[in-house]
């Protein structure tokens, strides 16, 4: 029954029904809880839905049940990459390669993870990373009366450990006042609450953490006992002949490879065919011949060879990577034959099947490219400006009647018929704003501006969304950008006025405690704010504002410094009186 549930899960996964696949794999796991393959498959399904936390849990269970199975570490690495833990992903891929050094999937995953790690180092990492990784983090928190009690709270300790492991996760916890207090302690900043001024405390004595040294002599590993030499086995004439045929088949394959590299395709096909006649237990001869047919543009012949390779590979229980390779080649040939958007479906399904066998980055890229090409072709087939205008007018009528969901439906249809009309994006952004779907409204407003930077309605839509999201500085910038194109636009001028009023509330200290906490949390998520607070020069500037008024006056003469101070004031982090 577990195998039956697994088969249903595999079929659902191949068809892209990932939720259904998860349910089937879960049913199989309840029947066979020690089967590592089931956890591996469910991990892949979770990852396909971008539910990387669940994917990580299943991947960890996979390697726990089968520590020497390389594919489990491939799942583990993919889950870590999805969560942004590229360093952990690198470790997982490297561990898998210890068990299977030739595994191409692990090699490719390792290369991608290392590339992501190198990209993240200069700009992707949180500026707060260093303050959480210092040796005196815990002693500072224990010494401060504000945070000392937190150390007895399990949920707080878990939150801190997650941030230490991945500083980028700090944005998830900035609504928690405890995290705001921790930032204050670690940055020597005391956050003001409910109108109190934020104080800078530099040079305050810190409690020294007691350290204990533990040393343990490493256990000496016992030398493995020598295994007894195997007794020589007698080889029959039939076995000897079969072995010679396999060797001859390999030589034919090498000749085929050489001919392929020289673009001598007919000769390559002859050698691969000869190899297949000598040894029908190696499907690489079929997949290689399929590659030649693909290069020659003989796509039907390529597909036939790939189907044979998959069928024979199942019978021989061949390496899953070989079967995946055959399916990928078949999918590529099907793409070459595709003429309409519906023709892409078979190719996409074939790529998905290949990924269930082996999650190869090249196959995944081909799948993504095929899905994107299909969507673009569908849009071309569906394109009709006249019907698009009719749908836009229907949307406008529903908008006037305040039937916003119906209006969204018609605007969406209009965009399918003509995705280059900025007016429709602007109108749908207005609907989303009315419905409180602010992220969707912002996305549409930005698309509207991208399509026509001179269309002022796009700026009013975008500014309104940002204002409702309480991102007043960003909204102000948007309204001001719109005024460059239409200086007399009353809607844009009113937007500027509203934003300035909200920004000045922070400068005057007129925010309620709740408003202050909310604005501080939003500010702390802003990379620019994070950069200012972790900049040694700006930290000294803030100290001077508290302790050295004459130096503070000199700082105010520097426009760049004053701009950064104003940024902190607007975010509710500091207040100048």
C-alpha positions in Angstrom: 0.0 0.0 0.0 2.9 2.3 0.7 4.3 1.7 -2.8 0.8 2.5 -4.3 0.6 5.8 -2.4 4.2 6.6 -3.5 3.3 5.9 -7.1 0.3 8.2 -6.8 2.5 10.9 -5.3 5.1 10.6 -8.1 2.3 10.9 -10.7 0.9 14.0 -9.0 4.3 15.5 -8.8 5.0 14.9 -12.4 1.8 16.6 -13.3 2.7 19.6 -11.2 0.0 18.9 -8.5 2.4 19.3 -5.6 -0.2 19.6 -2.8 -1.7 16.3 -3.9 1.7 14.8 -4.1 2.5 15.8 -0.6 -0.7 14.1 0.6 0.1 10.9 -1.1 3.7 10.9 0.1 2.4 11.6 3.7 0.0 8.6 3.4 2.9 6.4 2.3 5.1 7.6 5.2 2.4 6.7 7.7 2.5 3.2 6.3 6.3 3.0 5.9 7.8 5.6 8.3 11.4 4.3 7.9 11.5 4.6 4.1 14.0 7.4 3.3 12.9 7.7 -0.3 9.4 8.9 0.8 10.8 11.7 2.9 13.1 12.7 0.0 10.1 12.8 -2.5 8.0 14.8 -0.1 10.9 17.3 0.5 11.0 17.8 -3.3 7.3 18.5 -3.4 7.5 21.0 -0.5 10.4 22.7 -2.2 8.4 23.0 -5.5 5.8 25.0 -3.4 8.5 27.1 -1.9 7.7 25.7 1.5 11.4 25.3 2.3 11.0 24.9 6.1 9.0 21.7 5.6 11.4 20.7 2.8 14.3 21.0 5.2 12.6 18.9 7.9 12.0 16.1 5.4 15.5 16.3 4.0 17.0 16.1 7.5 14.9 13.0 8.1 16.1 11.5 4.9 19.8 11.8 5.7 19.0 10.6 9.3 17.4 7.4 7.9 20.0 6.9 5.2 23.2 8.8 5.9 25.1 7.3 3.0 22.5 8.2 0.3 23.8 11.1 -1.7 20.4 12.2 -3.0 19.3 13.0 0.5 22.1 15.7 0.8 20.9 17.1 -2.6 17.5 17.6 -1.0 19.1 19.1 2.1 21.1 21.5 0.1 18.2 22.6 -2.0 16.1 23.3 1.1 18.9 25.4 2.6 19.2 27.4 -0.6 15.5 28.1 -0.6 15.7 29.4 3.0 18.7 31.6 2.1 21.1 29.5 4.2 23.7 29.2 1.5 26.6 28.3 3.9 24.5 25.3 5.2 23.7 24.4 1.6 27.4 24.3 0.7 28.0 22.0 3.7 25.2 19.7 2.7 26.4 19.4 -0.9 30.0 18.8 0.2 28.8 16.1 2.6 26.9 14.3 -0.2 29.9 14.4 -2.5 31.9 12.5 0.2 29.5 9.6 -0.5 29.2 10.0 -4.3 32.1 12.2 -5.6 30.9 11.8 -9.2 27.3 13.0 -8.6 26.7 15.7 -11.1 23.6 17.0 -9.3 25.6 17.6 -6.1 28.4 19.2 -8.0 26.1 21.6 -9.8 24.2 22.4 -6.5 27.5 23.0 -4.8 28.6 25.4 -7.5 25.3 27.3 -7.4 25.4 27.5 -3.6 29.0 28.8 -3.6 28.0 31.4 -6.3 25.1 32.5 -4.2 27.3 32.7 -1.1 29.8 34.9 -2.9 27.0 37.1 -4.2 25.5 37.5 -0.8 28.7 38.5 0.9 29.0 42.1 -0.4 25.4 43.2 -0.5 22.9 40.4 0.5 24.0 40.0 4.1 22.3 42.0 6.8 24.4 44.8 8.2 23.4 43.6 11.7 25.2 40.2 11.1 28.4 41.3 12.9 26.7 42.5 16.1 25.0 39.1 16.6 28.1 37.1 15.9 30.4 38.9 18.4 31.8 36.9 21.3 30.2 39.2 23.9 26.6 39.1 22.7 25.3 37.0 25.6 27.3 38.8 28.2 25.9 42.1 27.1 22.3 40.8 27.2 22.9 39.3 30.6 24.4 42.5 32.0 21.6 44.7 30.8 18.5 44.7 33.1 16.2 45.2 30.2 17.2 42.0 28.4 18.5 39.8 31.3 15.1 38.2 31.8 14.7 37.3 28.2 17.4 34.7 28.5 15.0 32.6 30.6 12.4 32.6 27.8 12.7 29.6 25.4 11.0 31.4 22.5 13.4 34.3 22.8 16.4 32.0 22.9 15.1 30.2 19.8 14.6 33.5 18.0 18.1 34.7 18.9 19.7 31.4 17.7 17.9 31.7 14.4 19.1 35.2 13.9 22.7 34.2 14.8 22.5 31.4 12.2 21.0 33.7 9.5 21.1 37.4 10.3 18.8 38.1 7.3 16.0 36.6 9.4 16.0 39.6 11.8 13.4 41.4 9.7 10.9 38.7 10.7 11.2 39.6 14.4 11.4 43.4 14.4 7.7 43.6 15.5 8.8 41.9 18.7 9.7 44.6 21.2 12.3 42.2 22.8 14.2 42.2 19.5 14.1 46.0 19.4 15.5 46.1 22.9 18.2 43.6 22.0 19.3 45.8 19.0 19.4 48.7 21.4 21.7 46.9 23.8 24.0 45.5 21.2 24.3 48.8 19.4 24.6 50.7 22.7 21.3 52.4 21.8 18.4 52.7 24.1 15.2 52.8 22.1 12.8 55.4 23.2 9.2 54.2 23.9 6.1 56.3 24.0 7.9 59.6 23.4 11.1 59.2 25.5 14.2 60.3 23.7 16.5 57.7 22.4 19.8 57.8 24.2 23.2 56.9 23.0 25.4 55.1 25.5 29.0 54.7 24.4 31.8 53.4 26.4 29.6 52.1 29.2 31.3 49.2 31.2 30.1 45.8 30.2 29.9 42.7 32.3 32.6 40.2 31.4 31.2 36.8 30.5 32.7 34.0 32.5 34.4 31.5 30.2 35.1 27.9 30.9 37.5 25.8 29.0 36.7 22.2 28.4 39.2 19.9 26.8 38.7 16.3 26.0 41.2 13.9 24.6 40.0 12.7 21.2 39.2 9.1 21.2 41.7 7.0 19.3 40.0 5.3 16.5 40.6 1.6 16.3 42.4 0.5 13.2 40.0 -1.6 11.1 40.7 -5.2 11.1 41.9 -6.5 7.8 39.2 -8.2 5.8 40.0 -11.7 4.5 41.1 -12.0 0.9 38.2 -13.2 -1.3 38.7 -16.6 -2.9 39.3 -16.4 -6.7 36.1 -17.1 -8.7 35.9 -19.2 -11.7 34.8 -17.4 -14.9 32.8 -19.4 -17.4 33.4 -19.0 -21.2 30.0 -17.3 -21.5 30.8 -14.7 -18.8 34.2 -14.1 -20.4 32.6 -13.6 -23.8 30.0 -11.2 -22.3 32.8 -9.2 -20.6 34.7 -8.9 -23.9 31.5 -7.7 -25.6 31.0 -5.0 -23.0 34.6 -3.9 -23.4 34.2 -3.8 -27.2 30.9 -1.8 -26.8 32.7 0.8 -24.7 35.3 1.2 -27.4 32.5 1.7 -30.0 31.0 4.3 -27.6 34.3 6.2 -27.4 34.6 6.2 -31.2 31.1 7.5 -31.4 31.9 10.3 -28.9 35.0 11.3 -30.9 32.9 11.4 -34.2 30.2 13.5 -32.4 32.8 16.1 -31.3 34.0 16.3 -35.0 30.3 16.8 -36.1 30.6 13.6 -38.1 27.1 12.6 -37.0 26.5 9.6 -39.3 29.6 7.9 -38.2 28.7 8.6 -34.5 25.3 7.0 -35.0 26.9 3.9 -36.6 29.3 3.5 -33.6 26.5 3.9 -31.0 24.3 1.5 -32.9 27.1 -1.1 -32.9 27.7 -0.6 -29.2 23.9 -1.2 -28.6 24.2 -4.5 -30.5 27.1 -5.6 -28.4 25.7 -4.6 -25.1 22.0 -4.0 -24.5 22.4 -3.4 -20.8 23.8 0.1 -21.0 21.3 2.8 -21.9 23.9 5.4 -22.4 24.4 4.2 -26.0 20.7 5.0 -26.6 20.9 8.4 -24.9 24.1 9.3 -26.8 22.5 8.4 -30.2 19.4 10.4 -29.2 21.7 13.4 -28.6 23.1 13.0 -32.2 19.6 12.9 -33.6 18.7 16.0 -31.6 21.8 17.8 -33.1 20.8 16.7 -36.6 17.3 18.0 -36.2 15.8 14.5 -36.4 13.5 15.0 -33.4 11.2 12.1 -34.0 14.1 9.7 -34.0 15.5 11.4 -30.9 12.2 10.9 -29.0 12.0 7.2 -30.0 15.5 6.5 -28.7 14.7 8.4 -25.4 11.6 6.4 -24.9 13.5 3.1 -25.5 16.2 4.3 -23.0 13.6 5.0 -20.3 11.8 1.7 -20.9 15.0 -0.3 -20.9 16.4 1.7 -18.0 13.3 0.7 -15.9 13.8 -2.9 -16.7 17.5 -2.8 -15.8 17.0 -0.5 -12.7 19.5 1.9 -14.2 20.8 4.9 -12.4 18.0 7.5 -12.0 20.4 10.1 -13.5 20.5 8.2 -16.7 16.7 7.9 -16.9 16.5 11.7 -16.1 18.9 12.4 -18.9 16.8 10.5 -21.4 13.7 12.3 -20.3 15.4 15.7 -20.5 16.6 15.0 -24.1 13.1 13.9 -25.0 11.6 17.1 -23.6 14.2 19.2 -25.5 13.1 17.4 -28.8 9.5 18.0 -28.0 10.1 21.7 -27.5 11.8 21.9 -31.0 8.6 20.4 -32.5 6.2 22.7 -30.6 4.3 25.1 -32.8 1.4 26.2 -30.5 1.1 26.8 -26.8 -0.6 23.5 -26.2 2.3 21.7 -27.8 4.4 22.8 -24.9 2.4 20.8 -22.4 3.9 17.4 -23.3 7.5 18.8 -23.1 6.8 20.5 -19.8 5.3 17.2 -18.4 8.4 15.3 -19.6 10.8 17.8 -17.9 8.8 17.4 -14.7 9.1 13.6 -14.9 12.9 14.0 -15.4 13.1 16.1 -12.2 11.3 13.4 -10.2 14.2 11.1 -11.2 17.0 13.6 -10.6 16.7 17.3 -9.7 19.3 18.5 -12.2 19.7 22.3 -12.5 19.9 22.2 -16.3 16.6 20.3 -16.5 15.0 22.7 -14.1 16.2 25.6 -16.2 14.7 24.0 -19.3 11.4 23.5 -17.5 11.3 27.1 -16.4 12.2 28.3 -20.0 9.5 26.1 -21.5 6.8 27.4 -19.1 7.9 30.9 -19.8 7.9 30.3 -23.6 4.4 28.7 -23.4 3.1 31.7 -21.4 4.5 34.1 -23.9 3.0 32.2 -26.8 -0.3 32.0 -25.1 -0.3 35.8 -24.8 0.5 36.2 -28.4 -2.3 33.8 -29.4 -4.7 35.6 -27.0 -3.6 39.2 -28.0 -6.6 41.3 -29.1 -6.5 45.1 -28.4 -10.2 45.6 -29.4 -11.5 43.0 -26.8 -9.0 44.4 -24.3 -10.6 47.9 -24.6 -14.1 46.3 -24.2 -13.0 44.5 -21.0 -11.4 47.7 -19.6 -14.6 49.6 -20.1 -16.5 46.8 -18.3 -14.0 47.1 -15.5 -14.6 50.9 -15.3 -18.3 50.4 -15.0 -17.9 48.0 -12.1 -15.4 50.3 -10.4 -17.9 53.2 -10.5 -20.5 50.8 -8.9 -17.8 50.0 -6.2 -17.9 46.4 -7.2 -14.1 46.1 -7.0 -13.7 42.3 -7.3 -15.7 42.2 -10.5 -13.7 45.2 -11.8 -10.4 43.3 -11.1 -11.7 40.3 -13.1 -12.4 42.4 -16.2 -9.1 44.4 -15.9 -7.2 41.2 -15.6 -8.9 39.9 -18.8 -8.0 43.1 -20.5 -4.4 42.7 -19.6 -4.4 39.1 -21.0 -5.7 40.5 -24.2 -3.2 43.5 -24.2 -0.5 43.3 -21.6 1.1 46.6 -22.7 -1.7 49.1 -21.7 -0.5 51.2 -18.7 -4.1 52.5 -18.1 -5.4 49.0 -17.2 -2.5 48.5 -14.7 -3.4 51.9 -13.2 -7.1 51.0 -12.9 -6.4 47.6 -11.4 -4.0 49.1 -8.9 -6.8 51.4 -7.8 -9.1 48.4 -7.3 -6.5 46.5 -5.3 -6.0 49.6 -3.1 -9.7 49.7 -2.4 -9.7 46.0 -1.5 -6.7 46.4 0.8 -4.5 44.2 -1.4 -1.6 46.7 -1.2 1.3 44.6 -2.4 -0.7 43.7 -5.6 -1.6 47.4 -6.0 2.0 48.5 -5.7 3.1 45.9 -8.2 0.5 47.1 -10.8 1.4 50.8 -10.2 5.1 50.1 -10.8 4.3 48.2 -13.9 2.2 51.1 -15.1 5.1 53.5 -14.6 7.5 51.1 -16.3 5.3 51.0 -19.4 4.8 54.7 -19.6 7.0 56.9 -17.2 5.1 60.0 -18.3 1.6 58.7 -17.2 1.0 60.6 -14.0 -1.8 58.3 -12.8 0.8 55.7 -12.2 2.6 57.9 -9.7 -0.6 58.8 -7.9 -1.5 55.1 -7.6 1.9 54.1 -6.4 2.1 57.0 -3.9 -1.3 56.2 -2.5 -0.4 52.5 -1.9 2.9 53.5 -0.2 1.1 56.0 1.9 -1.4 53.4 3.1 1.6 51.1 3.8 2.9 54.0 6.0 6.0 54.3 3.9 5.8 58.0 3.9 9.2 58.9 2.7 8.9 56.5 -0.3 5.4 57.9 -1.1 6.8 61.5 -0.9 9.6 60.5 -3.4 7.0 58.9 -5.7 4.7 62.0 -5.7 7.7 64.3 -6.3 8.8 62.1 -9.2 5.3 62.4 -10.7 5.4 66.2 -10.4 8.4 66.3 -12.6 6.1 65.2 -15.5 3.1 67.3 -14.4 4.0 70.1 -12.0 0.5 71.4 -11.7 -1.2 68.0 -10.9 -3.4 68.7 -7.8 -3.6 65.0 -6.8 0.2 64.7 -6.7 0.5 68.0 -4.8 -2.0 66.8 -2.2 -0.1 63.6 -1.9 3.1 65.6 -1.1 1.3 67.6 1.6 -0.1 64.5 3.3 3.3 62.8 3.4 5.1 65.9 4.8 2.5 66.1 7.6 3.1 62.5 8.6 6.9 62.8 8.4 6.8 66.0 10.6 4.8 64.1 13.3 7.9 62.0 14.0 10.1 65.1 14.1 7.8 66.8 16.6 7.4 63.7 18.7 3.7 63.6 18.2 3.5 59.9 17.6 1.6 57.6 20.0 3.6 54.8 21.6 1.9 52.3 19.2 2.7 54.5 16.2 6.3 54.9 17.4 6.8 51.2 17.9 5.3 50.4 14.5 7.4 53.1 12.7 10.6 51.9 14.5 10.0 48.3 13.4 9.4 49.4 9.8 12.5 51.6 9.9 14.7 48.7 11.2 13.7 46.7 8.1 15.0 49.4 5.8 18.5 48.4 4.6 19.5 52.1 4.6 18.5 52.5 8.3 20.5 49.3 9.1 23.5 50.7 7.3 23.3 54.0 9.1 23.1 52.4 12.6 26.0 50.1 11.9 28.2 52.8 10.3 31.0 53.6 12.9 31.1 57.2 11.9 27.4 57.7 12.3 27.5 55.9 15.6 30.0 58.4 16.8 27.9 61.2 15.5 24.9 60.0 17.6 27.2 59.9 20.6 28.2 63.5 20.0 24.6 64.6 19.9 24.2 63.2 23.4 27.5 64.1 25.0 29.2 66.8 22.9 26.8 69.5 21.7 29.6 71.6 20.0 30.7 68.6 17.9 27.1 67.9 17.1 26.7 71.4 15.7 29.6 70.8 13.3 28.0 67.6 12.2 24.9 69.4 11.2 26.9 71.5 8.7 27.6 68.2 6.8 24.6 67.7 4.4 25.2 64.0 4.1 25.2 63.5 7.9 22.2 65.7 8.3 20.3 63.7 5.7 21.1 60.4 7.5 20.0 62.0 10.9 16.8 63.1 9.3 16.3 59.5 8.0 16.6 58.2 11.6 14.2 60.9 12.9 11.6 60.1 10.2 11.9 56.4 11.2 11.2 57.2 14.8 14.6 55.9 15.9 15.9 59.3 17.2 14.4 62.6 18.1 16.0 66.0 18.0 14.8 68.7 20.4 
